[in-house]
Amino acid sequence: MHTAPLLAPALRSTLDPRTPEFSENRAAMLEKIAEIDRLLDQAEAGGGPAHHARLAVRGKLPVRERIALALDPDSPFLEISPLAAYNSSYTIGGGAVCGIGVIAGTECVIFANDPTVLGGALTPYASKKWMRALEIARDNRIPYVSFVESAGADLRVNVDSDEDKKSGGRVAGGARIDHFAQTGRFFYEMIELSKLRIPTICVVFGSSTAGGAYQPGMSDYNIVIREQSKIFLAGPPLVKMATGEDSDDETLGGAQMHAEKSGLGEYFAEDERDALRLCREVISHLNWRKAGPPPSLRADEPLLDPEELLGILSPDLRRPVEIRDVIGRIVDGSRFAEFKPRYGPTLVCGFASLHGYPLGILGNNGVLTPESAEKAAHFIQLANQIDVPLLFLQNLTGFVVGRDFEQAGIIKKGSQMINAVTNSTVPHLTVIIGASYGAGTYAMSGRAFNNRFTFIWPSAKIAVMGGKQIAGVMSIVRRGQAARKGEPFDEESDAVIRAAVEAKQERGSIALEATGAISDDGILDPRDTRTALAICLSVVRNRPVAGAAGYGVFRL
C-alpha cells in the first residue's frame, strides 16, 4: 500500500451548490443523463426480445452475459462506444460490444458480435468498433479477446437498395462505406498484434464465415463449441454452386471437425459456459505482466464532492467554467500542484494523482492565447521528461483571434503547442467536458492525435465553430456578395437562413452525434469520470510509460 500522497495543496472550491444557477445546471445535466441511460437500455436490448428469445431456445447466451461470465467477479467493464449508430438506421450499438475488462487477473480488450442484430453481421459501425478494439490492444499492449458469431459483412450496403439510391450509393445507415478494395485492415492488425507478442484469443459462438473465418484463423488461441461453432470460407450452398459438392455445416466447418481434423480449434467446449471457462483458463496461462510502473502515490478520495460535477457546466457553454472545480473533484485528495499559475491563465496546467497514478493535467479556462499555448508546450515537454501521462480537459471555443493576437504570434505559439502534443509519447487521455471548437480541439489533444482514450460529457459540443459564429460568418459573406453586385440585401431572408444554419450546426455538434459516429470512446456521466480515468491509467501501464527522447526542454 502506498502511504505517501502527492505533495501539493488541496484545491478550494469556487462552486456554490446553493445557487439557482447550480440547480439549473444540475437539472439540465440530469436530463441529458436520463436520455443517455434510455439509449443505453436500447443498446443493451440489441435486436429486441424476440431475437433474445430465439437465442434462449437454442441454449445460447446474450452477448453481454457472455462477457459478464468471462470477466472476474465484481470487476468493472469499461464499454467503448456503446451508443455507436445513434441517429442512423442501424440498431444503437451497431451490432457489436467492445470494451475493457479483467479476465483471470489480466486486463483485456473484448470485441463481441451481437447475434440478435442482423445475425451479428458486420455493420459499418461494428467494423469501426472492431478496429478500435484492435487499436486499443496494440497501443496499450493488452490481450485481444474476440467473441465471434457473425453472418459476415452486412451485404445490404453493397446492393442496389433504396437507401443506397437515396444516398448516391456512398452511405448506408448514415455511415460512409469503403470500397471493398480498401477493406481487410482488421486481419493486418491481428497479425501485427501477434508479431508484437500481444495474445489474441478467439471464442467462436456460432457462424464465422467467408472473410470472418480468418478471425479465428489469425488468432493465437481458438475455442470452439460443440454443434455451435461453424467456421468455413464458403457455406454448403456456395460450395454446391462452385463445385457441385454436397456438404453440411458440421462436416464442412463444425467444431468437432476443426478440433480433430483441421487443427484450427485448440480447445473444444461442450457448451458456451464451458467455452468461457476455457477462455479464462487460457488467459490465466499467458504469464502476462505489465511493462509499466504500478501506482506510486497514495490514493485518496477527492475532498471536493464529485456529485457536484453535475452542476458545474451551464447548458449555455458561453458561460465561463472554473476548470479547477472539475480537477478538484476527480483527483486524489483534490491535491493539485499548479504549473505557472500566473502566466497564461486561460490554460491551467499542473501535476496530480488519480487512484495513486501520477499524471499531468491541462484544462481550459477560456480561449487559448499565445501565452497559454506557450505554457502548454513547456508543460507537455516536462511531462515527457519525467514519463508522466497527460490528461486534457477540453472546454474551449478555440484560439483567440484579432489583430493584437496575430501580431503577438498566436499562429506560431499555437503551432508550437500542437507540435508538442504531436511529439509527446506519454499516454494521452482526453475528456471533452464542454465546447471543443476549431483548432482548439487539435491543440488539446483531440481524437486525431493518437490519444489512448477520448471521452466526452453529455454537455460536450464538438464542431468547427459555434452555431452563431458559423451562421454569422455566412451572413457576412452573403452581405458582401450582394454589395459587390449592387443588389439590395434581404434582411428578412437572411434572418431565416441564419436561424436554420445555427439550428443545424447546434444539432450536429451535440455529444450524441459525435459518439454515434464513434468519434470518441463514449459519453461519461461526469460522476464516473474518476473511475473511467483510473481504469485507463491502469490499462496504459501494460506498456512502458516513456516520454519522447531526442530533445530536452526548451523555452519557446
C-alpha positions in Angstrom: 0.0 0.0 0.0 1.3 3.4 -0.9 1.2 5.8 2.0 2.8 9.0 0.6 0.5 11.4 -1.1 1.4 13.9 -3.8 3.0 16.9 -2.0 0.6 19.6 -3.2 -2.1 21.8 -1.7 -5.8 20.8 -1.9 -7.8 22.9 -4.3 -10.6 25.1 -2.8 -13.9 25.1 -4.4 -15.4 28.3 -6.0 -18.7 26.5 -6.6 -21.7 27.3 -4.5 -24.3 24.4 -4.8 -26.9 26.6 -3.1 -27.3 29.0 -6.0 -30.2 28.8 -8.5 -27.7 28.6 -11.3 -26.2 25.5 -9.9 -29.6 23.9 -9.5 -30.5 24.8 -13.1 -27.2 23.4 -14.4 -27.7 20.2 -12.4 -31.2 19.7 -13.7 -30.1 20.2 -17.3 -27.3 17.7 -16.9 -29.5 15.1 -15.2 -32.0 15.4 -18.1 -29.2 14.7 -20.6 -28.0 11.7 -18.5 -31.6 10.3 -18.4 -31.7 10.4 -22.2 -28.4 8.7 -22.4 -29.5 6.0 -20.0 -32.6 5.4 -22.1 -30.4 4.9 -25.2 -28.0 2.6 -23.3 -31.0 0.4 -22.4 -31.9 0.3 -26.1 -28.3 -0.7 -26.9 -28.4 -3.5 -24.3 -31.7 -4.8 -25.8 -29.9 -5.3 -29.2 -32.3 -6.8 -31.7 -35.1 -6.9 -29.2 -37.0 -9.5 -27.1 -37.9 -11.8 -30.0 -34.3 -12.3 -31.0 -33.2 -12.9 -27.4 -36.0 -15.5 -27.0 -34.7 -17.3 -30.1 -31.2 -17.4 -28.6 -32.5 -18.8 -25.3 -34.5 -21.6 -27.1 -31.2 -22.6 -28.8 -29.4 -22.6 -25.4 -27.3 -19.6 -26.3 -26.4 -16.6 -24.0 -26.9 -12.9 -24.9 -23.6 -11.2 -25.8 -23.4 -9.1 -22.6 -24.0 -12.2 -20.4 -21.1 -13.9 -22.3 -18.9 -11.0 -21.4 -20.0 -10.9 -17.8 -19.2 -14.6 -17.4 -15.8 -14.2 -18.8 -14.9 -11.3 -16.5 -13.5 -11.7 -13.0 -16.4 -11.4 -10.4 -17.1 -7.8 -9.3 -14.6 -6.4 -11.7 -15.6 -3.3 -13.9 -16.2 -3.4 -17.6 -15.5 -0.1 -19.4 -17.6 -0.3 -22.5 -16.3 1.6 -25.6 -18.7 3.5 -27.9 -21.9 1.8 -26.5 -24.0 4.4 -28.4 -22.5 3.8 -31.8 -25.0 4.2 -34.7 -27.1 6.8 -32.8 -29.4 8.6 -35.2 -28.8 6.1 -38.0 -30.9 3.3 -39.5 -28.9 0.7 -37.5 -29.7 -0.5 -34.0 -27.9 1.5 -31.4 -24.6 -0.1 -30.5 -24.1 -1.1 -34.2 -24.4 -4.8 -33.6 -21.3 -5.3 -31.5 -20.0 -4.8 -28.0 -16.5 -3.5 -27.3 -14.8 -2.8 -24.0 -12.1 -3.4 -21.5 -12.3 -5.8 -18.6 -10.3 -8.1 -16.3 -10.2 -11.8 -17.2 -8.2 -14.1 -14.9 -6.5 -11.1 -13.4 -5.4 -9.7 -16.8 -6.7 -6.5 -18.4 -8.1 -7.4 -21.9 -10.0 -5.7 -24.6 -13.0 -7.6 -25.8 -14.8 -7.4 -29.1 -18.1 -9.4 -29.4 -20.6 -9.7 -32.2 -24.3 -9.3 -31.1 -26.1 -12.1 -32.9 -29.5 -10.5 -32.1 -28.7 -7.7 -34.5 -28.7 -8.8 -38.2 -27.3 -12.2 -37.1 -24.1 -10.5 -35.9 -23.4 -9.1 -39.4 -20.5 -6.6 -39.6 -22.3 -3.3 -40.0 -20.1 -0.2 -40.7 -20.3 0.7 -37.0 -19.4 -2.8 -35.9 -16.4 -2.7 -38.2 -15.3 0.6 -36.7 -15.6 -0.8 -33.2 -13.6 -3.9 -34.2 -10.8 -1.6 -35.5 -10.9 0.4 -32.3 -10.6 -2.8 -30.2 -7.5 -3.8 -32.2 -6.1 -0.3 -31.8 -6.6 -0.4 -28.0 -4.9 -3.8 -27.8 -1.9 -2.6 -29.9 -1.4 0.8 -28.4 -1.7 -0.4 -24.8 -0.2 -3.8 -25.1 -3.2 -5.8 -23.7 -4.6 -9.2 -24.9 -7.3 -9.1 -27.5 -10.3 -11.4 -27.0 -13.0 -11.9 -29.6 -16.4 -13.5 -29.2 -17.3 -14.4 -32.8 -20.8 -15.1 -34.0 -21.3 -13.3 -37.3 -23.1 -13.7 -40.6 -20.2 -11.8 -42.2 -20.4 -8.4 -43.8 -23.7 -6.6 -44.0 -24.2 -7.2 -47.7 -27.1 -4.6 -47.8 -24.6 -1.8 -48.0 -23.3 -3.2 -51.3 -26.6 -3.9 -53.1 -28.8 -1.6 -55.1 -31.0 -0.8 -52.2 -33.5 2.1 -51.9 -31.3 3.5 -49.1 -28.2 3.4 -51.3 -30.1 5.1 -54.1 -31.1 7.9 -51.8 -27.6 8.5 -50.7 -25.9 8.1 -54.1 -24.5 4.7 -53.1 -22.0 6.2 -50.8 -23.7 6.0 -47.5 -25.6 3.2 -45.7 -27.4 3.8 -42.4 -25.7 7.1 -42.0 -22.2 5.7 -42.2 -19.7 6.1 -45.1 -18.8 2.9 -46.9 -15.3 2.0 -48.1 -14.8 0.3 -51.4 -14.1 -3.4 -51.0 -10.6 -2.9 -52.2 -9.9 -0.8 -49.0 -11.2 -3.5 -46.6 -9.3 -6.2 -44.7 -7.3 -4.0 -42.3 -8.6 -6.0 -39.4 -6.6 -9.0 -40.4 -3.4 -7.0 -40.9 -3.9 -5.6 -37.4 -4.4 -9.0 -35.9 -1.2 -10.3 -37.4 0.6 -7.2 -36.1 -0.7 -8.0 -32.6 0.8 -11.5 -32.8 4.1 -10.1 -34.1 4.2 -7.7 -31.2 3.6 -10.7 -28.8 0.2 -9.4 -27.8 -2.0 -12.5 -27.4 -5.2 -12.9 -29.4 -7.9 -15.3 -28.1 -11.0 -16.2 -30.2 -14.1 -17.9 -28.9 -16.4 -19.0 -31.8 -20.0 -19.0 -30.6 -21.7 -19.5 -33.9 -21.0 -18.8 -37.6 -17.7 -17.4 -38.7 -17.9 -17.5 -42.5 -16.1 -16.1 -45.6 -13.6 -13.4 -44.6 -14.8 -13.8 -41.0 -13.3 -17.2 -40.9 -9.9 -15.6 -40.9 -10.5 -14.1 -37.4 -10.0 -17.5 -35.8 -7.5 -18.3 -38.5 -5.3 -15.4 -37.4 -5.8 -15.8 -33.6 -3.2 -17.4 -31.3 -5.8 -19.4 -29.4 -9.2 -20.7 -30.6 -12.0 -22.2 -28.6 -14.8 -23.9 -30.5 -18.2 -25.2 -29.2 -19.8 -28.5 -29.9 -22.6 -28.2 -32.6 -22.4 -24.3 -32.4 -19.1 -23.2 -34.0 -19.3 -23.1 -37.8 -16.0 -21.9 -39.5 -15.7 -22.1 -43.2 -14.7 -19.9 -46.2 -17.8 -21.0 -48.0 -21.0 -22.5 -46.7 -22.8 -25.5 -48.1 -24.9 -23.6 -50.7 -21.8 -21.7 -52.1 -19.8 -25.0 -52.2 -22.6 -26.7 -54.1 -22.8 -23.9 -56.6 -19.0 -23.6 -57.0 -18.0 -27.3 -57.1 -21.2 -29.4 -57.2 -20.2 -30.9 -53.9 -22.9 -31.8 -51.3 -21.9 -31.0 -47.7 -23.4 -29.9 -44.4 -22.3 -27.3 -41.8 -20.8 -29.9 -39.4 -18.6 -31.7 -41.9 -17.6 -28.5 -43.7 -16.7 -26.4 -40.7 -18.1 -27.8 -37.4 -16.3 -27.6 -34.0 -15.5 -31.3 -34.0 -14.0 -31.2 -37.4 -11.8 -28.3 -36.6 -10.7 -29.8 -33.2 -9.9 -33.2 -34.7 -9.0 -32.7 -38.4 -8.1 -29.2 -39.5 -6.5 -28.3 -36.2 -8.0 -24.8 -36.2 -9.7 -25.4 -32.8 -7.2 -25.7 -30.0 -9.8 -26.1 -27.3 -13.2 -28.0 -27.6 -16.0 -26.8 -25.4 -19.2 -28.7 -24.6 -21.3 -25.5 -24.4 -21.0 -21.7 -24.1 -20.3 -21.7 -20.3 -17.6 -24.3 -20.8 -16.1 -22.1 -23.6 -16.0 -19.1 -21.3 -14.3 -21.2 -18.6 -11.7 -22.3 -21.2 -11.3 -18.6 -22.2 -10.4 -17.7 -18.6 -8.1 -20.7 -18.3 -6.2 -19.8 -21.5 -5.7 -16.2 -20.3 -4.5 -17.4 -16.9 -1.7 -19.3 -18.7 -0.4 -16.3 -20.6 2.1 -15.3 -17.9 1.1 -11.7 -18.5 3.0 -9.0 -16.8 2.6 -5.2 -17.0 5.6 -3.4 -18.5 4.7 -0.1 -17.0 5.0 1.2 -13.3 2.4 0.4 -10.7 0.7 3.2 -8.7 3.3 5.1 -6.7 1.3 7.6 -4.6 -1.5 7.3 -2.0 -4.9 7.1 -3.5 -7.4 9.2 -1.6 -10.9 10.1 -2.5 -11.3 13.8 -3.6 -12.0 16.2 -0.8 -14.4 18.1 -3.1 -17.7 16.2 -3.8 -17.8 14.6 -7.3 -21.6 14.7 -7.1 -21.2 18.5 -7.6 -19.8 17.9 -11.1 -23.4 17.8 -12.3 -23.9 21.5 -11.6 -20.7 22.9 -12.9 -21.5 23.4 -16.6 -24.3 25.6 -17.9 -26.3 24.5 -20.9 -25.0 27.7 -22.4 -21.4 26.9 -23.0 -20.5 30.6 -23.4 -20.7 30.9 -19.7 -17.3 30.5 -18.1 -16.3 27.5 -16.0 -13.5 27.3 -13.4 -11.7 24.2 -14.5 -10.1 23.8 -11.1 -13.5 23.0 -9.8 -13.5 20.0 -12.2 -9.9 18.9 -11.4 -10.5 19.1 -7.6 -13.4 16.6 -7.9 -11.6 13.9 -9.8 -8.0 13.8 -8.4 -6.7 12.2 -5.2 -7.4 14.3 -2.2 -8.2 17.2 -4.5 -4.4 17.9 -4.5 -3.0 19.8 -7.4 0.5 21.2 -8.0 -0.2 24.0 -10.4 2.5 25.0 -13.0 2.9 28.7 -13.9 -0.3 29.8 -12.2 0.3 33.5 -13.0 1.2 33.0 -16.7 -1.2 32.2 -19.5 -4.2 31.9 -17.1 -6.6 30.7 -19.7 -5.0 27.3 -19.5 -4.5 25.6 -16.2 -1.6 23.1 -16.0 -0.3 21.0 -13.2 0.5 17.7 -11.6 -1.8 15.5 -9.6 -2.5 11.8 -8.9 -5.6 9.7 -9.6 -6.0 6.3 -7.8 -2.3 6.6 -7.0 -1.2 7.1 -10.6 0.8 10.3 -11.2 -0.4 12.4 -14.1 -0.1 15.9 -15.6 -3.3 17.8 -16.3 -4.1 20.6 -18.9 -7.5 22.2 -18.6 -9.1 25.1 -20.4 -10.2 28.3 -18.5 -11.1 30.2 -21.7 -9.6 30.5 -25.2 -6.0 29.7 -26.0 -3.8 32.7 -26.1 -0.1 32.9 -27.2 0.9 32.8 -23.5 -1.2 29.8 -22.6 -0.2 27.9 -25.7 3.5 28.5 -24.8 2.9 27.3 -21.3 1.2 24.2 -22.6 4.1 23.3 -24.9 6.6 23.8 -22.0 4.4 21.6 -19.6 4.0 18.8 -22.1 7.8 18.6 -22.6 8.2 18.4 -18.8 5.7 15.6 -18.5 7.7 13.7 -21.2 10.9 14.3 -19.3 9.5 12.5 -16.2 7.4 9.8 -18.0 4.0 11.0 -16.7 0.8 10.5 -18.7 -1.3 13.6 -19.6 -4.9 14.4 -19.1 -6.5 17.0 -21.3 -9.8 18.6 -20.1 -11.3 20.4 -23.1 -13.7 23.3 -22.8 -12.7 25.9 -25.3 -14.0 27.8 -28.3 -10.6 27.7 -30.0 -7.6 30.1 -30.2 -8.1 33.7 -29.5 -8.4 35.9 -32.7 -7.8 39.6 -33.5 -5.1 41.9 -34.8 -3.2 42.2 -31.5 -3.0 38.4 -31.0 -2.0 37.8 -34.6 0.9 40.2 -34.1 1.7 38.5 -30.8 2.3 35.3 -32.7 -0.9 33.2 -32.0 -0.3 31.1 -35.1 3.4 30.4 -34.1 2.6 29.7 -30.5 -0.4 27.6 -31.3 1.6 25.6 -33.8 4.3 25.1 -31.1 1.6 23.7 -28.8 0.2 21.3 -31.4 3.8 20.3 -32.2 4.4 19.4 -28.6 1.2 17.4 -28.4 2.1 15.5 -31.6 5.6 14.7 -30.5 4.6 13.7 -26.9 4.9 9.9 -26.4 3.5 9.6 -22.9 -0.1 8.3 -22.9 -2.8 11.0 -23.5 -6.3 10.8 -22.1 -8.8 13.4 -23.2 -12.2 14.3 -21.7 -14.3 16.9 -23.5 -16.5 18.4 -20.9 -17.9 21.4 -22.8 -17.0 23.2 -26.0 -14.5 21.7 -28.4 -14.3 24.1 -31.4 -11.9 24.6 -34.3 -8.2 24.2 -34.0 -8.5 24.3 -30.2 -9.5 20.6 -30.3 -6.3 19.8 -32.0 -4.1 21.7 -29.6 -5.9 20.0 -26.6 -5.1 16.5 -28.0 -8.3 15.8 -29.9 -9.2 12.3 -31.2 -7.0 12.7 -34.3 -3.8 13.0 -32.2 -3.5 9.3 -31.2 -4.9 9.6 -27.7 -5.1 6.3 -25.8 -8.6 7.2 -24.8 -11.1 10.0 -25.5 -14.3 10.5 -23.6 -17.0 13.2 -23.6 -19.5 14.5 -21.1 -23.2 14.8 -22.1 -22.7 18.6 -22.2 -20.0 18.4 -24.9 -20.3 20.2 -28.2 -17.8 19.5 -30.9 -17.6 21.4 -34.2 -15.5 23.7 -36.4 -17.1 26.6 -34.6 -20.3 27.5 -32.7 -23.7 27.8 -34.4 -24.0 31.5 -34.0 -20.5 32.1 -35.3 -20.8 30.0 -38.5 -24.3 31.5 -39.2 -22.9 35.0 -38.7 -19.9 34.3 -41.0 -22.1 33.0 -43.8 -24.3 36.1 -43.4 -21.3 38.4 -43.7 -20.3 36.6 -46.9 -23.8 36.9 -48.4 -24.0 40.6 -47.5 -20.6 41.2 -49.2 -21.7 39.4 -52.3 -24.9 41.5 -52.5 -22.9 44.7 -52.1 -20.4 43.8 -54.8 -23.3 43.1 -57.2 -25.0 46.4 -56.2 -28.1 44.4 -55.1 -30.3 45.1 -52.1 -29.7 42.8 -49.1 -32.8 40.9 -48.0 -32.6 41.1 -44.2 -35.7 39.0 -43.6 -34.4 36.1 -45.7 -31.0 36.4 -44.1 -32.5 36.1 -40.6 -34.4 32.9 -41.7 -31.2 31.4 -43.2 -29.1 32.3 -40.1 -31.6 30.6 -37.8 -31.7 27.5 -39.9 -27.9 27.3 -40.2 -27.5 27.9 -36.4 -30.1 25.2 -35.6 -28.5 22.7 -37.9 -25.0 23.4 -36.5 -26.2 23.0 -32.9 -27.9 19.7 -33.7 -24.8 18.3 -35.4 -22.4 19.4 -32.6 -24.1 17.6 -29.7 -22.4 14.9 -27.8 -24.8 12.1 -29.0 -24.0 12.9 -32.7 -20.2 12.7 -32.0 -20.4 9.4 -30.0 -22.9 7.9 -32.5 -20.2 8.4 -35.2 -17.6 6.7 -33.0 -15.7 10.0 -32.8 -14.9 9.2 -29.1 -14.8 6.2 -26.8 -18.1 7.1 -25.1 -20.2 9.5 -23.1 -19.4 9.6 -19.4 -21.7 10.6 -16.5 -19.5 13.3 -15.0 -19.6 11.5 -11.7 -18.0 8.4 -13.3 -15.1 10.4 -14.8 -12.6 9.5 -12.0 -13.4 5.8 -12.2 -13.1 5.7 -16.0 -9.8 7.5 -16.0 -8.5 5.2 -13.3 -9.2 2.2 -15.5 -7.5 3.8 -18.4 -4.4 4.8 -16.3 -4.1 1.2 -15.3 -4.6 -0.1 -18.8 -1.9 2.2 -20.4 0.6 0.8 -17.9 0.6 -2.6 -19.6 3.1 -0.8 -21.9 6.1 1.1 -20.7 5.3 4.8 -20.0 8.1 6.7 -21.7 8.4 10.3 -22.8 9.8 11.5 -26.1 13.5 11.1 -26.5 15.9 13.1 -28.6 15.4 16.6 -27.3 15.3 18.3 -23.9 13.0 21.0 -22.6 13.4 24.3 -24.3 11.7 27.6 -23.6 9.8 28.7 -26.7 
